[in-house]
Amino acid sequence: MREGRASPGASSGNVRGRWEVCPEAEAAKLLPFLAPGARADLQAAAVQHVLALTGAESGRQLLAGQQALLQALSELAAAPAPAPARDAARALVNLAADPSLHEPLLAADPGLPARLLGRALDPQWPWAEEAAATLANLSREPAPCAALMAALAAVEPGQSSLERLVCALCTRGYNAHAPLHYLGPLLSNLSQRPAARAFLLDPDRCVVQRLLPLIQRSDSSVRRGGVVGTLRNCCFEHRHHEWLLGPEVDILPFLLLPLAGPEDFSEEEMNRLPVDLQYLPPEKQREPDADIRKMLIEAIMLLTATAPGRQQVRDQGTYLILRELHSWEPEPDVRLACEKLIQVLIGDEPECGMENLLEVQVPEDVERQLQQLDREQQQLDQEQQQLDREQQQQDCEQQKLAQESRVEGTAPT
C-alpha cells in the first residue's frame, strides 16, 4: 500500500528541489516542528512537507539518510494529535513501501514494529489501518518480518499478539474508525515464518477455521488476498494436509468455491462435488482478482503433494471445477497454473519413493528448463491474446463498413 498524497496547496517538486540542494539543512529546519509540544498548525505543516516528499522515490531517498527526522516521524505517528499523526502515519506507509527504506527506518527507531503493532490492534486508534499497512509493507522483507515476530513474542505471559491479530482480522467492527483490511497481507507475510505457521496450524486454536469464511468477504480484495496467501503458506506444511483436508477443517470446498462459476453440471458430475459446490445459482461469480485466483490454485496444488492428498482432492470433483475455470480464465498465468494442477490430477502417480512432491529434489538444469518452458508458454499465450484482440478489432471495423455501405445504398423514401 502507498498513500502517495502530497500536501494540499504545496508543490512537491518545489519541496524536493530545496531538499536536493541541502537535505541536512532542510531536515534541521523541520525537526523542531516535528517534536512533541510544537505548535499544532506548524507541526501539521511540517508533516505535510514530509508526506509530500514520500510520494516520490527521489523524495524517499532524500529522507533515507535523515535518521533524526525518521525517528521524529515515527514517534509523531503514534501521538494523540489528530492531523499531524494522520499525515505522519501516511508518510510511514509510503516509506515502508520502499524496501530500501526498511533498514533506515528500523535503525532510526528499533521499537517501530512493536509500536505500530500496538496501534494497529488498538480498537480505538483512528489510524490503525495506516499502522497495519505500514506493517504489511515492512514485513515483506525478511529482516523487518523477523523484528515483527520478535515484537509479537515479547508480550506478557498468557497473551498472544498473533491471537489478537487474528481476532482483529476476523471480527467485523473491531475498530469503528478503521476497516483493518491490511491485517490480511500482514498475516500472510508473517505466515512465511515457521513460528507463525505453527501457531496458525495448531489444531487446538482453530485459527484456520476462523480464516476460511473470509475468503468470501466481498468488501476488500486486500483482505481476501491476505487470507488466501496465509492459507497457501500453511499448505506448505504437508504434515498437516490430512488435518486440513479432513472433517475438522475441510479446507478444499472453501478453496474451490471462489473458482467455481454458475455452470450446470450433469447429475452424475454434480454428485461428485462437495455439497457447498452443488447447484450454484445462475448469478454465481468467480473471484474477480486474478492474483487471488492463482493463489487459490497454488494452495490446492500444494495439497496434492502427497498421494493421500491427491486422492482426496480428486475424489471431491476438483477436476470438474478446474475444467470449467480453464475454459473461462482470461489471464494466461492463471490458466497455466490451472493446467499444471489438472495435469497432476489426471496424470499417473509418481514412482515409488517420489510420492511426496514437496520433497522431490529437482536438478538445477531441469528446473531451469522448466522455467524456460513456462516463460515460452506465457509468451505464446500473450501473443495469441494479441492476435485475438487484433482479429476482434478487424471484425468490428468490417461490420462498421458493412453498416455504412448499407446506409449509403438505401433508397430515399
Disulfide bonds with the S-S distance in Angstrom:
none
